[in-house]
Amino acid sequence: MSDMFLSAEEITSMTSRVQHAAQIRALRSMGIEHRRRADGSVAVLRAHVEQAFGAAAAAKRKKTPTEPNWEQ
């Protein structure tokens, strides 16, 4: 898979569940969007997880330096 989706190991680590149905229940309880693949495994977008947990906002804040406005 690509970095667009969480790996099976990352989903297992995030949910503390091995069975796909249990992973889906855990993801629903956390409010994480997901899809069930044809083989029964779970697909989760990495960007959604980062957004849900605030990692994307934290990275965005780091990129914009704040400086005082000395002209006021």
C-alpha positions as CSV (number, residue, x, y, z in Angstrom):
1,M,0.0,0.0,0.0
2,S,1.0,3.6,-0.2
3,D,1.4,6.2,2.5
4,M,-2.1,7.5,1.7
5,F,-3.6,4.7,3.9
6,L,-2.6,3.4,7.3
7,S,-1.0,0.0,7.2
8,A,-2.7,-3.1,8.8
9,E,-0.2,-2.9,11.6
10,E,-0.9,0.8,12.3
11,I,-4.7,0.1,12.4
12,T,-4.1,-2.8,14.8
13,S,-1.9,-0.5,17.0
14,M,-4.4,2.3,16.9
15,T,-7.4,0.2,17.7
16,S,-5.8,-2.5,19.9
17,R,-7.9,-4.9,17.9
18,V,-6.9,-7.7,15.5
19,Q,-10.3,-8.7,14.0
20,H,-11.6,-6.4,11.3
21,A,-15.1,-6.1,12.8
22,A,-13.6,-5.1,16.2
23,Q,-11.3,-2.6,14.5
24,I,-14.3,-1.0,12.8
25,R,-16.1,-0.7,16.1
26,A,-13.1,0.9,17.6
27,L,-12.7,3.3,14.7
28,R,-16.4,4.3,14.9
29,S,-16.1,5.0,18.6
30,M,-13.1,7.3,17.8
31,G,-15.0,9.0,15.0
32,I,-12.4,7.9,12.4
33,E,-13.7,7.6,8.8
34,H,-13.0,4.2,7.3
35,R,-14.0,1.8,4.5
36,R,-14.2,-1.9,4.4
37,R,-12.3,-3.5,1.5
38,A,-13.6,-6.4,-0.5
39,D,-11.4,-8.8,1.4
40,G,-12.8,-7.6,4.7
41,S,-9.8,-5.5,5.8
42,V,-10.1,-1.9,6.8
43,A,-8.9,1.2,4.9
44,V,-8.2,4.4,6.8
45,L,-6.9,7.6,5.2
46,R,-3.7,8.7,7.0
47,A,-4.7,12.4,6.5
48,H,-8.0,11.9,8.2
49,V,-6.3,10.4,11.3
50,E,-3.8,13.2,11.4
51,Q,-6.6,15.7,11.2
52,A,-8.7,14.0,13.8
53,F,-5.9,13.8,16.3
54,G,-4.7,17.4,15.5
55,A,-1.3,16.5,14.0
56,A,-2.1,18.4,10.8
57,A,-3.0,21.5,12.7
58,A,0.2,21.3,14.9
59,A,2.4,20.9,11.8
60,K,0.6,23.8,10.1
61,R,1.2,26.0,13.2
62,K,4.9,25.2,13.3
63,K,5.4,26.4,9.7
64,T,4.1,29.9,10.4
65,P,6.5,31.8,12.6
66,T,4.9,34.5,14.8
67,E,6.7,37.7,15.4
68,P,5.6,40.7,17.3
69,N,4.5,43.8,15.4
70,W,6.9,46.5,16.6
71,E,5.2,49.2,14.5
72,Q,2.2,49.6,16.8
